[in-house]
């Protein structure tokens, strides 16, 4: 019989194993995995709507006189819309990896968080933001960047140890 703390390299996502020794837990794991698949489908729908929003944003900005001209503000809004779609894609990849592997994709989660904070920095209007808010965003960016770097260093060290 398989136990919670047994490690099986062939198992897909050990935390939600459908081969658990308890029948109730197996059923619950199947339900949770089904819910995650529904989230993946919904995220694809959100990505599709996000792309439509980007297209509409561009169309709306380019149709008004002067035609085919975007102001700096409109360009930043468009960048923000692009970044939201890219963040949604990263979240979808996180969901897919969560379902398909037995490894928690920490580096990918950190990369998604870095992209989200980068989006915030790109669309930030410094005329309307308090200095403490800018400082807080800087601290969060530094912390996420450091964590991403440390995970990368850890990955390089573990692959060097395996060789």
TATA-V576557 format. One record per backbone hydrogen bond with DSSP energy under -1.0 kcal/mol. NH is the residue of the N-H (numbers start at 1). CO is the residue of the C=O. If there is no record, write none. Layout:
nh: {NH	NH}
co: {CO	CO}
This chain:
nh: {6	11	16	17	26	27	28	29	30	31	32	33	34	35	36	37	38	39	40	41	42	43	44	45	46	47	48	49	50	51	52	53	54	55	56	57	58	59	60	61	62	63	68	75	76	77	78	79	80	81	82	83	84	85	86	87	88	89	90	91	92	93	94	95	96	97	98	99	100	101	106	109	110	111	112	113	114	115	116	117	118	119	120	121	122	123	128	134	135	136	137	138	139	140	141	142	143	144	145	146	147	148	149	150	151	152	153	154	155	156	157	158	159	160	161	162	163}
co: {3	8	13	14	22	23	24	25	26	27	28	29	30	31	32	33	34	35	36	37	38	39	40	41	42	43	44	45	46	47	48	49	50	51	52	53	54	55	56	57	58	59	62	71	72	73	74	75	76	77	78	79	80	81	82	83	84	85	86	87	88	89	90	91	92	93	94	95	96	97	104	105	106	107	108	109	110	111	112	113	114	115	116	117	118	119	125	130	131	132	133	134	135	136	137	138	139	140	141	142	143	144	145	146	147	148	149	150	151	152	153	154	155	156	157	158	159}
